[in-house]
Amino acid sequence: MPEQPGAAPTAESLRSVLRQVIDPEVGLDIVELGLVYDIRVSGNRVEVDFTMTTPSCPMSAMILDDIRDRLGAATPPGTEVVAQLVWEPPWEPAMMGEQARRHFGW
């Protein structure tokens, strides 16, 4: 659902924006992969907790930059975007959406 012009972003609308962030190793978005744990909107600050499938993921810096860029573009000027890479709880395949499970044949 598109935002009304000038409307404050919501966690739901920002989750939709994060569906544009693709993990290039698998070609699926980070929401569908279950990598986005939490989105908090408070005033002019947006915080996102996300993870990677493994701590050794070589794409983590690129994905972090993409998260910041896309959320920055989707929020009003002056909004502080904080993306935090977290490791708890550990990611597991059960966190993936149905589309991702089908993609991997699970």
N, C-alpha and C positions, 0 to 999 in steps of 0.2 A: 504494500500500500504506500503510495508516494506521500511524502511529507507535505503539509501545507506550507506555502512560503512564509518564512519567519517563525515557523513552529519549532519549539524546542525538541531536540532529538529524544527518542526514548530508547530503552535497551532493546526493544523489539525492532525498531527501525534501524538501529546500528547493527544488530545481528544480521539483518538483510544486507547491509552494506558489506559486512565481513564475508558474505557469500561470494564476493568478487575477489577475495584473496585466495589464490590457487596455490596448492602445494605442487610445485612443478615436477616433483618426482613421481607423483601418482595422477596428476591432472584433475584432482577434485578439490573443492573448496574446504577451507579449514573448519567451517561450521559443520558440514556434512561428515567430515572426518572425526568430529567430536573433540577438536582441539581447543575450542573456545569454552572456557569454564564459567566465566562470569563477566557481566557488563554492568557497570554502575555509572549513573548519570547524576551529577549533583552540581547545580548551578552551571558554572562555565568550565566544569571539569568532567572528563569522561575517563573512566578506568576500565581496562580490559585485562582479565587474567586468562592466559592461554598457555598451552603446552605444546610439546612436540612428541612424536611417537617414540623418540629415543633421544637421550642427551647428546648423542654424537651426530645428530642430524646436521648435515652441512648447509641446509637451507634456512636455518633459524634466523640468521641476521637479515636475509632477504625478506623473509616472511614478516619479521618485526617491522622493517621499513615499510612494507606494503600496508600493513595494518595501520601504522601511523599516518601514512599518506592518504589512504582512503577515508579514514575517520576524520582527519583534518579537513578534507574536502567536503565532507558530509555534515559538518557542524559549523555553527556560526563563527565568524572571525573572532579571534581571541580565546577560543575554547582550548583549554589545555587537554591534550590527549596523552594519557599514560598507559602504555602497553607493558604488562609485566609477564615475563616468562616464568612460569611456576612448574614445579615438579610434583606437587602434592595436590590431589591424589595422582598417582601414576596413571598415565594413559593406558587404556586397554582396548582391544578391538570391540568390545561390547558397547563402547561409547559412540561408535559410528552410527550414522543414520542408515536407513534401509537402502538408499541408493548406493552408498559406499559399500555396504555388505554385498550387494548384487555385483558391483564392479569387481570385487575381489573373489566372487563366486562362493560366498559364505552363506 
